[in-house]
């Protein structure tokens, strides 16, 4: 180090000493400059402005990383798969997909995450905090990403398109699951009978056939079901809803498979 003061600050990274505390949220730092930068998250101060698009940042390194998005410059390369990144911290997070490292653990249920942001979102499932509200229907969400996807249910926007059959989806994860219907990929295997599924939700529903668990309860007659879809169909026996209508004779049915069976009676009559 070029000075004893720099060495003194560095030593705190080993001792864990953090003498500089934020008076707003009590977060502590081992260096006064880090506290100074952190305080901007409370004041909203963003002194570093992009000369290209005028976007402002609270930290100079965030501005430098942003400037690379204009240049298309990706300096940080993964040594495992050669994927390149604009920011060094993005590379650090990416490397965890190879190592499996999940350094951010929930203190409530011990679930672990590769990114601190993912942990913060998860913690809201325990606190019940939903600070992101839809301006159309007032539904609230625990993270901005979920709200962003939800808004597409109002706009009808489906920006993710399957390159095989051109079916479109409102979120990338739904497209990702759909693609398995073309590839036949089934990543989720039952540890009891080894049956495989393309979707984790399908595996969870299947596991209940082994455990006998029926977590979905009818609020009208208290009957229980192993999946939410079974409950949804059952509720129609109370509401009288019959959403599946025959295009030949207009007879309506509670279930789609009942409609399919009915349609076969028309085909038989045709012959």
ROTORTI-691750 format. One line per field, with one value per residue (C-alpha): x, z, y; residue number from 0. Coordinates in nm, 4 decimals. Example, Ala and Ser with C-alpha at 12.3 -4.5 7.8 and 13.67 -1.06 7.14 Angstrom:
BEGIN
X = (1.2300, 1.3670)
Z = (0.7800, 0.7140)
Y = (-0.4500, -0.1060)
num = (0, 1)
END
This chain:
BEGIN
X = (0.0000, 0.1150, 0.0217, -0.0366, -0.3965, -0.4774, -0.3282, -0.5308, -0.8550, -0.7593, -0.6954, -1.0622, -1.1566, -0.9794, -1.0929, -1.4529, -1.4377, -1.6932, -1.6679, -1.8688, -2.2434, -2.5315, -2.7520, -3.0583, -3.0564, -2.7646, -2.5770, -2.2045, -1.8972, -1.5239, -1.4388, -1.5818, -1.5949, -1.8228, -2.0568, -2.0507, -2.1576, -2.4223, -2.5825, -2.6774, -2.9216, -3.1144, -3.0720, -3.1269, -2.8163, -2.6741, -2.3748, -2.2369, -2.4214, -2.3877, -2.2930, -2.4675, -2.8179, -2.8083, -2.8835, -2.7425, -2.5713, -2.4768, -2.1361, -1.8648, -1.8021, -2.1738, -2.1426, -1.8301, -2.0124, -2.3132, -2.0941, -1.9906, -2.3536, -2.3194, -1.9832, -2.0885, -1.7664, -1.7542, -1.4219, -1.4964, -1.4896, -1.5875, -1.2961, -1.5374, -1.7814, -1.6272, -1.9422, -1.8554, -1.9905, -1.9903, -1.9413, -1.7020, -1.9720, -2.1961, -1.9148, -1.8755, -2.2478, -2.2350, -1.9429, -2.1687, -2.3768, -2.0656, -1.9493, -2.2957, -2.1923, -2.4850, -2.3352, -2.6553, -2.8548, -3.1987, -3.1809, -3.5421, -3.5506, -3.1828, -3.2641, -2.9589, -2.9136, -2.6392, -2.7404, -2.8151, -3.1072, -3.2697, -3.2345, -3.3954, -3.6940, -3.7194, -3.7164, -4.0396, -4.2134, -4.1489, -4.2308, -4.5291, -4.4005, -4.5444, -4.4356, -4.4912, -4.8536, -5.0300, -5.1867, -5.4600, -5.6012, -5.4099, -5.2647, -4.9373, -4.6108, -4.2957, -4.0613, -4.0669, -4.0017, -4.3226, -4.5186, -4.3624, -4.4722, -4.8193, -4.8747, -4.8606, -5.1833, -5.3483, -5.1666, -5.1768, -4.8079, -4.6331, -4.2760, -4.1299, -4.1883, -4.1193, -3.8964, -4.0491, -4.4256, -4.4412, -4.6494, -4.5911, -4.5586, -4.5739, -4.2631, -3.9377, -3.9764, -4.3041, -4.1312, -3.8429, -4.0841, -4.2792, -3.9642, -3.9342, -4.2544, -4.0544, -3.7247, -3.8844, -3.6504, -3.7690, -3.5390, -3.7507, -3.7476, -3.9564, -3.7281, -3.9957, -4.0877, -3.8400, -4.1146, -3.9874, -4.1478, -4.0644, -4.1945, -4.1131, -4.4786, -4.5859, -4.3360, -4.4642, -4.8227, -4.7130, -4.5309, -4.8645, -4.9867, -4.7184, -4.7643, -5.1441, -5.1162, -5.4175, -5.3381, -5.6129, -5.9440, -6.2871, -6.4231, -6.7814, -6.7807, -6.4300, -6.3405, -5.9636, -5.7573, -5.3965, -5.3731, -5.5161, -5.6533, -5.8620, -6.0004, -6.0774, -6.2765, -6.4564, -6.5629, -6.7687, -7.0016, -7.0903, -7.0952, -7.2619, -6.9976, -6.9598, -6.6875, -6.6484, -6.9187, -6.9878, -6.9697, -7.2184, -7.5113, -7.4054, -7.4179, -7.1799, -6.9521, -6.7617, -6.4485, -6.2645, -6.2319, -6.6112, -6.6492, -6.3995, -6.5952, -6.9192, -6.7724, -6.7018, -7.0781, -7.1241, -6.8449, -7.0034, -7.3401, -7.1703, -7.0684)
Z = (0.0000, -0.0725, 0.2735, 0.6228, 0.6197, 0.3146, 0.4933, 0.8040, 0.6001, 0.4227, 0.7534, 0.8424, 0.5577, 0.7606, 1.1090, 1.0071, 1.1822, 1.0392, 1.2321, 0.9887, 1.0422, 0.8393, 1.0638, 0.8513, 0.8324, 1.0638, 0.7900, 0.8763, 0.6540, 0.7071, 0.4932, 0.5177, 0.1379, 0.1143, 0.3683, 0.1673, -0.1492, 0.0431, 0.1796, -0.1770, -0.1760, 0.0897, -0.0514, -0.4139, -0.5162, -0.8517, -0.9363, -1.2237, -1.5506, -1.8866, -2.1602, -2.4226, -2.2771, -1.9587, -1.7302, -1.3833, -1.1322, -0.7662, -0.8284, -1.0842, -1.1506, -1.2293, -1.4865, -1.6357, -1.6674, -1.8235, -2.0821, -2.2108, -2.3082, -2.5579, -2.6844, -2.6827, -2.4963, -2.2924, -2.1111, -1.8648, -2.0039, -1.8348, -1.8464, -1.8447, -2.1288, -2.2779, -2.2257, -2.1987, -1.9678, -1.9467, -1.5687, -1.3487, -1.0866, -1.3570, -1.4358, -1.0654, -1.0418, -1.3680, -1.2460, -0.9699, -1.2368, -1.2977, -0.9369, -0.7832, -0.5135, -0.3319, -0.0731, 0.0236, 0.2789, 0.4221, 0.8016, 0.8319, 0.6239, 0.5223, 0.1490, -0.0432, -0.3471, -0.5906, -0.5943, -0.3078, -0.5048, -0.5269, -0.1504, -0.0945, -0.3097, -0.1248, 0.2178, 0.1217, 0.1134, 0.4888, 0.5656, 0.3286, 0.1890, -0.1551, -0.2409, -0.6191, -0.7118, -1.0467, -1.1437, -1.3410, -1.0903, -0.7695, -0.7349, -0.5408, -0.5946, -0.3975, -0.6839, -0.9805, -1.2286, -1.1291, -1.1671, -1.5093, -1.6269, -1.4724, -1.6613, -1.9844, -1.8768, -1.9179, -2.2342, -2.4015, -2.4830, -2.5503, -2.6531, -2.6231, -2.9353, -2.9931, -3.2999, -3.3694, -3.3681, -3.3293, -3.0114, -2.8019, -2.4266, -2.1800, -1.9909, -2.0850, -1.8265, -1.9867, -2.3257, -2.1722, -2.0314, -2.3601, -2.5620, -2.3743, -2.5469, -2.8706, -2.7401, -2.5170, -2.2381, -1.8932, -1.6229, -1.3161, -1.1939, -0.9188, -0.6554, -0.5728, -0.9132, -1.1479, -1.3650, -1.5382, -1.6075, -1.8136, -1.5477, -1.1753, -1.0953, -1.2663, -1.0554, -0.7355, -0.8271, -0.9072, -0.5744, -0.3994, -0.5525, -0.3370, -0.0224, -0.0419, 0.0303, -0.0788, -0.0002, -0.2106, -0.0226, -0.1521, 0.0561, -0.0113, 0.0818, 0.2337, -0.0226, -0.0804, -0.3967, -0.4846, -0.7534, -0.7963, -1.1400, -0.9882, -0.7337, -1.0101, -1.2052, -0.8869, -0.8024, -1.1236, -0.9662, -0.7164, -0.9539, -1.2449, -1.4813, -1.8026, -2.0104, -2.2730, -2.5395, -2.8323, -3.1639, -3.3202, -3.0740, -2.8187, -2.5266, -2.2540, -2.0196, -1.6980, -1.8243, -2.1563, -2.1645, -2.1268, -2.4319, -2.6268, -2.5405, -2.6457, -2.9807, -3.0629, -3.0523, -3.3371, -3.5374, -3.4937, -3.6120, -3.9201, -4.0210)
Y = (0.0000, 0.3547, 0.4821, 0.3450, 0.4730, 0.2557, -0.0443, 0.0386, 0.0432, -0.2817, -0.4612, -0.4092, -0.6444, -0.9167, -0.8142, -0.7400, -0.4026, -0.1568, 0.1718, 0.3883, 0.3533, 0.4969, 0.7123, 0.6308, 0.2487, 0.1563, -0.0303, -0.0305, 0.0090, -0.0366, 0.2670, 0.6217, 0.6584, 0.3520, 0.5120, 0.8348, 0.6483, 0.4513, 0.7699, 0.8610, 0.5664, 0.7617, 1.1133, 1.0112, 1.2063, 1.0919, 1.3110, 1.1002, 1.1657, 0.9896, 1.2379, 1.0224, 0.9694, 1.1842, 0.8894, 0.9639, 0.7347, 0.7494, 0.5883, 0.6586, 0.2873, 0.2409, 0.5201, 0.3596, 0.0258, 0.2022, 0.3776, 0.0347, -0.0328, 0.2525, 0.1277, -0.2391, -0.3085, -0.6329, -0.6541, -0.9329, -1.2875, -1.6135, -1.8584, -2.1540, -2.0757, -1.7580, -1.5526, -1.1832, -0.9159, -0.5377, -0.5366, -0.7336, -0.7955, -0.9477, -1.1916, -1.2761, -1.3580, -1.5573, -1.7694, -1.9009, -2.0781, -2.2911, -2.3315, -2.3656, -2.1174, -1.9543, -1.7178, -1.5355, -1.7359, -1.6629, -1.6368, -1.7567, -2.0771, -2.1209, -2.1134, -1.9893, -1.7685, -1.6758, -1.3079, -1.0705, -0.9248, -1.2684, -1.3055, -0.9638, -1.0656, -1.3994, -1.2307, -1.0541, -1.3940, -1.4067, -1.0425, -1.0302, -0.7001, -0.6185, -0.2673, -0.2803, -0.2013, -0.2353, 0.0981, -0.0815, -0.3340, -0.2462, -0.5968, -0.5809, -0.7683, -0.8368, -0.7422, -0.5046, -0.7871, -0.9653, -0.6407, -0.5816, -0.9293, -0.8824, -0.5548, -0.7547, -0.9296, -0.5872, -0.4785, -0.8219, -0.7863, -1.1188, -1.0340, -1.3855, -1.5961, -1.9654, -2.0054, -2.3490, -2.2838, -1.9028, -1.9226, -1.6103, -1.5647, -1.2771, -1.3905, -1.5643, -1.8413, -1.9545, -1.9678, -2.1625, -2.4236, -2.4356, -2.5091, -2.8383, -2.9529, -2.9398, -3.0789, -3.3437, -3.2362, -3.3469, -3.2125, -3.2831, -3.6439, -3.8039, -3.9580, -4.2177, -4.3657, -4.1906, -4.0419, -3.7273, -3.3917, -3.0855, -2.8458, -2.8290, -2.7531, -3.0763, -3.2711, -3.1063, -3.2010, -3.5578, -3.5972, -3.5462, -3.8735, -4.0395, -3.8298, -3.8023, -3.4305, -3.2224, -2.8580, -2.6969, -2.6747, -2.5757, -2.2875, -2.4008, -2.7713, -2.8174, -3.0877, -3.1001, -3.1451, -3.2190, -2.9478, -2.5981, -2.6934, -2.9766, -2.7304, -2.4792, -2.7419, -2.8520, -2.4944, -2.4923, -2.7505, -2.4775, -2.1787, -2.3614, -2.2246, -2.4294, -2.2643, -2.5396, -2.5150, -2.7468, -2.5577, -2.8041, -2.8045, -2.5381, -2.7807, -2.6581, -2.8518, -2.7986, -2.9774, -2.9735, -3.3548, -3.3840, -3.1605, -3.3732, -3.6908, -3.5200, -3.4082, -3.7720, -3.8424, -3.5941, -3.7566, -4.1008, -3.9663, -3.8224, -4.1745)
num = (0, 1, 2, 3, 4, 5, 6, 7, 8, 9, 10, 11, 12, 13, 14, 15, 16, 17, 18, 19, 20, 21, 22, 23, 24, 25, 26, 27, 28, 29, 30, 31, 32, 33, 34, 35, 36, 37, 38, 39, 40, 41, 42, 43, 44, 45, 46, 47, 48, 49, 50, 51, 52, 53, 54, 55, 56, 57, 58, 59, 60, 61, 62, 63, 64, 65, 66, 67, 68, 69, 70, 71, 72, 73, 74, 75, 76, 77, 78, 79, 80, 81, 82, 83, 84, 85, 86, 87, 88, 89, 90, 91, 92, 93, 94, 95, 96, 97, 98, 99, 100, 101, 102, 103, 104, 105, 106, 107, 108, 109, 110, 111, 112, 113, 114, 115, 116, 117, 118, 119, 120, 121, 122, 123, 124, 125, 126, 127, 128, 129, 130, 131, 132, 133, 134, 135, 136, 137, 138, 139, 140, 141, 142, 143, 144, 145, 146, 147, 148, 149, 150, 151, 152, 153, 154, 155, 156, 157, 158, 159, 160, 161, 162, 163, 164, 165, 166, 167, 168, 169, 170, 171, 172, 173, 174, 175, 176, 177, 178, 179, 180, 181, 182, 183, 184, 185, 186, 187, 188, 189, 190, 191, 192, 193, 194, 195, 196, 197, 198, 199, 200, 201, 202, 203, 204, 205, 206, 207, 208, 209, 210, 211, 212, 213, 214, 215, 216, 217, 218, 219, 220, 221, 222, 223, 224, 225, 226, 227, 228, 229, 230, 231, 232, 233, 234, 235, 236, 237, 238, 239, 240, 241, 242, 243, 244, 245, 246, 247, 248, 249, 250, 251, 252, 253, 254, 255, 256, 257, 258, 259, 260, 261, 262, 263, 264, 265, 266, 267, 268, 269, 270)
END
